[in-house]
Structure formats: C-alpha cells, structure tokens
Amino acid sequence: MPFRNPRLFSRSQRDAIRIAIAIGILAFLGTYLFRDDETETAEEFAADSIAYAKEQALENEKTYYYDAEPHKKVERFAFDPNTADSTTLLRLGLAPWQVRNIYKYRAKGGVYRQPDDFARVYGLTQKQFRELRPYIRISDDYLPAAMLVKNSPKQTYYSPKQTYATAQPTQSYEQRPAKISVGETIDANHADTSMLQRIPGIGSYRAKKIVDYRTRLGGFTNEEQLLEISDFPPESLPYIAVSGTPDRINLNKLKLKELMRHPYINFHQAKAIMDYRRLRGKLQSLDDLKLLDCFTEQDLKRLEPYVTF
C-alpha cells in the first residue's frame, strides 16, 4: 500500500492546539516572571529599609550636633584664660575651634600675662575681645616674679594684691598711664605705645594698631588718617598732633608684594605699576599713573607724599 501523510488533525483542531501551547508558554513565563519580580521587590524593599535607617541615623546625629549647640545661652563671668576649661570657654560664647586654639597655645607653653594678651587668640574677633576683656582675671601665679620685688621699675601689669577669686568685672587691674587733659596733644608720628595710651579712648590694643599702621604707611601727614584704622574712636582726634615728613617708597624699585604692603596701593594698582615698568620703562612722576584706569585722582593725591621715582 502506498505511504500517505494523512492529516491527523483538522485545521480547527490545529489552531486549538496552537492556542493551547501559546497559553501554556505564557502561563509558564508569567509564573517565572512573577516569582522573580516578587524576589526582586523584596530585595529592593530590604535595601530601601537599610538606607532609610541610615538616613534617619544621620538626621538624628545632625539634630544632636546642630540643635544642641546653637541655642546655648552666652554667659558673662570672671575667668582666667590660663586655667579655664573648655566648658567654661564655651559658656562664654567662644566657638569650639577657638577653644581648641587656646588649648594649643597653652599646650605649647603659652601664658596670658595680661588681658590684652588674650587678643592674640587666633580667630578671635574684635567684638568678642571687647566683650570679654572686662572679665579676664589673671592669677598671681602667672604674673612676672619681678612684681614681688619692692621698688621695681614701673610695670604695666596687674596689681599683685588682686586675685582671681576677688576680681570683679568693674574693677581696673592695670596700672594705666594717666590720660592727658583737654588742650594737650601727643604726636602720633613719634610717640610709642605707652605714650599713645595717654590719649583718651586709646588703650594698649589701639596703641599697637596705631604704631603698626604708622609703620606700614611710613608716617602720618594729618590727624584724619588715623580714622582709616578700624575701630578708631573719632573723639580721640583732638588729642592727636602730627609733625615731620613721612618716609617715601620708590615705585621704580619695589617688587609687587613690596608695593602691596603700602596701605594706599592694592593688588591691581601694584600689578599695573609693574606692567607699566615692564612695557614702558621707569615711571617719571605721578602723571604717568594717570594713564592707568585703576588710579583715581583721590588715589594719586593720597599717594603723593609717600612716593618717589
């Protein structure tokens, strides 16, 4: 009998079988994908939970450090910067990094022998120093031994009779120079810090600033120049006189940094002077600086007594 390949299923049956196979495959894939999604979702949930816990821990830590400190109340009371601990210094309103600087200074053998020494604390602002200055009490243990000797040379430290325990903020502990009277003046170009402290409104801190500025400037040409010093009291001007001629700087010889040391020459002006000398040669007079945009008429007028060529 010849071989035949009869159709076992009709067309409709074959279509039904194809549909059944397709449904089975989809069901298998759907079960696999669903199970994998379930597993992946659980892993993501666990990871998210851990991340959330870490985030909450960080937030709690931030809350501890940032919320616990800023709302502290600043207090004012007598203290000795040579012995005050960190808690005491923080209560006075000092920042933690300022307290660390004080500890480093003391660890290296540094001693505050008078209240004005406290102004040298790195990072301390003028406002902080003015507020804390009346409450600084230096123990007798840190005063120079020469103060114990009778008839010793005149000192500008504290009275040895004053102790830390009995100190009061309103009392004075320095043997300050007597102030001059109305109508008297002191020459700001020739007086040292001790003499400058005789000017009403000028203490040791401001006297040092006057000398430092006078050195950088080369000398004063008029009393109003002292108002260029930060925090200088205008009411002290009537007690100040100025005499002599200031020192001059040679604009053709100084380097960039040397030019910038003068209070009346900033970085851009110093660089413009250097460029002029490099491109055009030596400066002959202040008229040459008029060609530079960074110099105004007022700048040149201020510089005139202090420069040479």
FENGI-V278526 format. One line per field, one symbol per residue. psi: psi as a letter, one per 40 degrees, with the letter a starting at -180 (. if undefined). A space follows every 50 residues. Layout:
BEGIN
psi: ???
END
This chain:
BEGIN
psi: hihigihdiidddddddddddddddddddddddddddddddddddddddd ddddddddddddddddddddeihhihihihedehiddddddeeiiddddd dddddddeeihheiddddeehhehiddddddddeehhhiddeiiddeehi fiihifaiheehiddeiideiheigiihiiiheiihheeeiaddddeehh ehaddddddddddddddeiieideddeehhfhhdeedeehihiiiiiiih eediiddddedhdehadddddddddddddeaiididddeeehdehidddd ddddeeii.
END
